[in-house]
């Protein structure tokens, strides 16, 4: 019975018409010039919506600063991560009126490469899109040293400013200098950072080490925009180099 079924299927398949090929069809073609005839009318409901939306985004094209070169972020250290940490420290001092010793910023919060040449509002918003605010964490030197010891153990380089640290490949803190000097265990230090890193963001808990945390209420992107505008007024370009702030010793 099974053999008969198979034979029947084969016979039926042979009786089907053959599959047509491209050569079985006749076709003609002609060139159709793409002219204004095919343009949409200038004033349509859709065009009005697009025009209104475009007008609302024009501010993104504002040129805020000029970058000396293209800058990207990479670990353990890069020009863009160093620039970001420097900006955080600078703006924290400006916003609080306090002397800031160092700064910390998570590299994951830096989202794009900054282009060489004109840097627009759109570039800055795309680079720093989150609503984190600038904070200042005040802590004694012994707690600051505890922080850097734990930071090294994470084996997770981040953007830092005002700090030079050497970390072994297994996460042991070999040395750390703040402002070019060893940490004084009894002195009070101020670290600029962002709200995201205060209570667990990317594994950081600055609140565990700090005696006091001051939140400026100013978002990172707004602080960076302010910095860019000041640089432009001074006739200076955005620029930074790799300086050996975070060194991994194999």
Secondary structure, 3 states (H helix, E strand, C coil): CHHHHHHHHHHHHHHCCCCCCHHHCCCCCCCCCCCHHHCCCCCCHHHHHHHHHHHHCHHHHCEEEEECCCECCCCCCCHHHHHHHHHHHHHHHHHHCCCCCEEEECHHHCCCCECCEEEEHHHHHHHCCCCCEEEEEEEEHHHHHHHHHHHHHCCCCCEEECEEEEEECCCCEEEEEECCECCCCCCEEEEEEEHHHCCCHHHCCHHHHCCEEEEEEEEHHHHHHHHHHHHHHCCCCECCCCCCCEEEEC
